[in-house]
Amino acid sequence: MNGRIGISLGDPAGIGPEVTLKALAAELAGHAEASYLIIGDTPACQRINHQLGLGLTLSPLATGSASQVCILDPGCPLPESPAPESPAAARAAVTWLREAAQRCLRGELAAMVTAPVNKHAIVRAGFPFIGQTEMLSEMAGTERTAMMLLGQDSGGRWLRVALVTTHLSIRRVPDAITQSKIGLAMELAAQSCRDLGLSRARLAVCGLNPHAGEGGEFGNEDALVILPAINAARRRGLDAVGPLPADTVFHQAIRGDFDVVVAMYHDQGLGPLKTVAFDTGVNWTLGLPFIRTSPDHGTAYDIAGQGIANPSSMIAALRLARQLAERRAPLIQ
C-alpha cells in the first residue's frame, strides 16, 4: 500500500494510546506492507509498549522513514499520568488531531485514524469545539460531510448507518431535518458503497416518527420533508426506499435487504448499530477530501492505564482506513 496511515492518539488520559498500540501490534503481524505514523506523546507510547510487552519497534519519524511504525511528537509537554479532563491533555489531543489533518490535506498521509477525545475537556481548555468531525470539516473547508457508523455482528453480517443529524437534543431534531441534509446523507451513503466496492448501493431511509408517521397520525415530517427528499434522490438515480419505520428497518438491513440505513438522528441509528457491533463499530466521516476513521467508543477514563482496554474497535478502524486507502491509491497515482 502506498502511503502511511496516520493515527492521532486522542486524549492521553484516556485509553486511546493503549488501544492504538494494541491494535498496531495485532495488525502488523498480518500486514507487513502497511505503515503507520503515530502522532502523539513518545514517552507514553514507549512506556505502554514496554509495560504491555507488545514488542513494537517505534521509530522517530525523522530517523525511521522505512519503519512500519513511526512516531511524530509535536512537543506538547505532559506529565507521566495526565489527569482526566486536564487542560494539558485536551491541548495535546487537539494539537495531534490538527497535525494529522494537515498532513492528510498536504497529501503526506493516505488516511487518518483518530483515537477518542473528551469534548468537555477540550471546551474547558478554551477551544470552540463541537467534535472531531466538525473540526476536521472546518479544516478541510467543507460542510458537506456526514457521519457513518458501520460494523458486523458475530455472524459477519454488516450494518452501515449514515446520520442526517448528529449531536443534537431530541427537541431540536425535527427543525434540523431538511430535504437538503437528507439528500446529502443519501448521496454520501451511496458514494460510501462505491468506495467500499459493494455491488450495489441500496439505501433505506428512516422515518422520523413512529411507524414513519402512520399517515400523518404521529407527525407530518415524514410526508412533508423526508419523502420529497427521497423522491428527489430517486430522480437523480439513487436506489433509495422510504421513509421506513425505524423499528423494523434495521432488521431488514442486517439480513441483507439494504446496504446502508440513513437515520434521522443519533440514537435512532446508533442504538441498533451498537447492539450488533458494540466492540467492532467504526466511525467513518463521509465527504472529507481525505479518509478519516475512528473507533466507536470514548476515552474510558475509568479503565485507562490498567491495560485492559479492548482494541477491537481500533483494529476495525485501522482496517477500514487501510482498505479505503488501498482502493483509492490507483485513482491518485
Secondary structure as GFF3:
##gff-version 3
##sequence-region A 1 333
A	DSSP	beta_strand	4	8	.	.	.	ID=ss1
A	DSSP	alpha_helix	16	28	.	.	.	ID=ss2
A	DSSP	beta_strand	36	39	.	.	.	ID=ss3
A	DSSP	alpha_helix	42	51	.	.	.	ID=ss4
A	DSSP	beta_strand	59	60	.	.	.	ID=ss5
A	DSSP	beta_strand	69	72	.	.	.	ID=ss6
A	DSSP	alpha_helix	87	105	.	.	.	ID=ss7
A	DSSP	beta_strand	109	114	.	.	.	ID=ss8
A	DSSP	alpha_helix	119	124	.	.	.	ID=ss9
A	DSSP	alpha_helix	132	140	.	.	.	ID=ss10
A	DSSP	beta_strand	146	152	.	.	.	ID=ss11
A	DSSP	beta_strand	158	163	.	.	.	ID=ss12
A	DSSP	three_ten_helix	170	172	.	.	.	ID=ss13
A	DSSP	alpha_helix	173	176	.	.	.	ID=ss14
A	DSSP	alpha_helix	179	195	.	.	.	ID=ss15
A	DSSP	beta_strand	202	206	.	.	.	ID=ss16
A	DSSP	three_ten_helix	210	216	.	.	.	ID=ss17
A	DSSP	alpha_helix	221	221	.	.	.	ID=ss18
A	DSSP	pi_helix	222	226	.	.	.	ID=ss19
A	DSSP	alpha_helix	227	235	.	.	.	ID=ss20
A	DSSP	beta_strand	239	244	.	.	.	ID=ss21
A	DSSP	alpha_helix	246	254	.	.	.	ID=ss22
A	DSSP	beta_strand	260	263	.	.	.	ID=ss23
A	DSSP	alpha_helix	266	276	.	.	.	ID=ss24
A	DSSP	beta_strand	282	286	.	.	.	ID=ss25
A	DSSP	beta_strand	292	295	.	.	.	ID=ss26
A	DSSP	three_ten_helix	301	303	.	.	.	ID=ss27
A	DSSP	alpha_helix	312	332	.	.	.	ID=ss28
###
